[in-house]
């Protein structure tokens, strides 16, 4: 199917999702209007809160985020990825923890790409239009 689903941390021991051609990340090569080319790496993670909500659903389970990020970044470096976008299905605090973890991994090895943008779902208990909702800024990391 097009587009194919992306899930870095999906466990699929029974190949239930094989027909969807799920892949762990997708390096997308693009030509910019000025003729230059760039590679954008896109990956998706399910945070612990969402994984916990899906516990018990047959054939659905997820690997821990840390080891998946540790595997992802070197692969994106091999692909010579210029921009990395990470989609996080989880809370803002989980997204922040993942951002800090990815940054720490890059500090250990500067050859790894930076995660340039993390997009995450809103927290389960508050939506942007709900009473008491809040927008929270994740501190910028150099």
HELIX and SHEET records of a PDB file:
HELIX    1   1 UNK A   18  UNK A   20  5                                   3    
HELIX    2   2 UNK A   48  UNK A   53  1                                   6    
HELIX    3   3 UNK A   65  UNK A   78  1                                  14    
HELIX    4   4 UNK A   92  UNK A  108  1                                  17    
SHEET    1   A 2 UNK A  10  UNK A  11  0                                        
SHEET    2   A 2 UNK A  61  UNK A  62 -1                                        
SHEET    1   B 4 UNK A  25  UNK A  31  0                                        
SHEET    2   B 4 UNK A  37  UNK A  46 -1                                        
SHEET    3   B 4 UNK A  83  UNK A  89  1                                        
SHEET    4   B 4 UNK A 117  UNK A 120  1                                        
END                                                                             
